[in-house]
Amino acid sequence: MEEGKGRVNYIKSRDAKKKKNGKENTMEQRSRKWAKMEKKEEEERERTAEREREVEKGNIEDEVRKQLECTIVHTCISNYSR
């Protein structure tokens, strides 16, 4: 008997039983299920990366705003003290 052939036959017989009982779950359906799962994971990674970019962008904007406020305050104080 060839190596792994028993496993293939087992899967085929199991799938045949499920098909007979109306619960068909073929290799094609399993591969579609895996493809959907991988697609969802990829979308989640993209959303996470997008959120991280937005947070980073927000942090940079906050730093620029703080620097600008400090510059404005310093300029106002300098003008007032003259």
C-alpha positions in Angstrom: 0.0 0.0 0.0 1.3 3.4 -0.9 2.2 6.0 1.8 -0.7 8.3 2.5 -3.2 6.5 0.3 -5.2 5.3 3.3 -5.7 8.9 4.5 -7.0 9.9 1.0 -9.4 7.0 0.9 -10.6 7.8 4.4 -11.3 11.4 3.4 -13.1 10.3 0.3 -15.3 7.8 2.2 -16.0 10.4 4.9 -17.0 13.0 2.2 -19.2 10.4 0.5 -21.0 9.7 3.8 -21.6 13.4 4.3 -22.8 13.9 0.8 -25.2 11.0 1.3 -26.5 12.6 4.5 -26.8 16.0 2.7 -23.9 17.5 4.5 -21.5 17.7 1.6 -18.1 19.2 2.6 -15.8 18.6 -0.3 -12.2 19.6 -0.7 -13.3 22.5 -2.9 -15.6 23.8 -0.1 -12.8 23.5 2.4 -10.4 25.4 0.1 -13.0 28.2 -0.4 -13.4 28.4 3.4 -9.6 28.8 3.8 -9.5 31.4 1.1 -12.3 33.4 2.9 -10.4 33.1 6.2 -7.2 34.3 4.6 -9.0 37.2 2.9 -10.5 38.2 6.3 -7.1 38.1 7.9 -5.5 40.2 5.2 -8.3 42.8 5.5 -7.8 42.9 9.2 -4.1 43.4 8.8 -4.8 46.3 6.3 -7.2 47.9 8.7 -4.7 47.6 11.6 -2.0 49.1 9.5 -4.3 52.0 8.4 -5.2 52.7 12.0 -1.5 52.7 13.0 -0.8 55.2 10.2 -3.6 57.4 11.3 -2.4 57.4 14.9 1.2 58.2 13.8 -0.2 61.0 11.6 -2.2 62.3 14.5 0.9 62.2 16.8 2.9 64.2 14.2 0.1 66.7 13.9 -0.1 67.1 17.7 3.7 67.8 17.8 3.5 70.4 15.1 0.5 72.0 16.8 2.4 72.2 20.1 5.5 73.6 18.5 3.4 76.2 16.7 1.6 77.2 19.9 5.0 77.6 21.7 6.3 79.8 18.9 3.1 81.9 19.0 3.3 82.3 22.8 7.0 83.1 22.7 6.4 85.7 19.9 3.6 87.3 21.9 5.6 87.5 25.1 8.5 89.0 23.2 6.3 91.6 21.6 4.6 92.4 24.9 7.8 92.9 26.8 9.2 95.5 24.3 
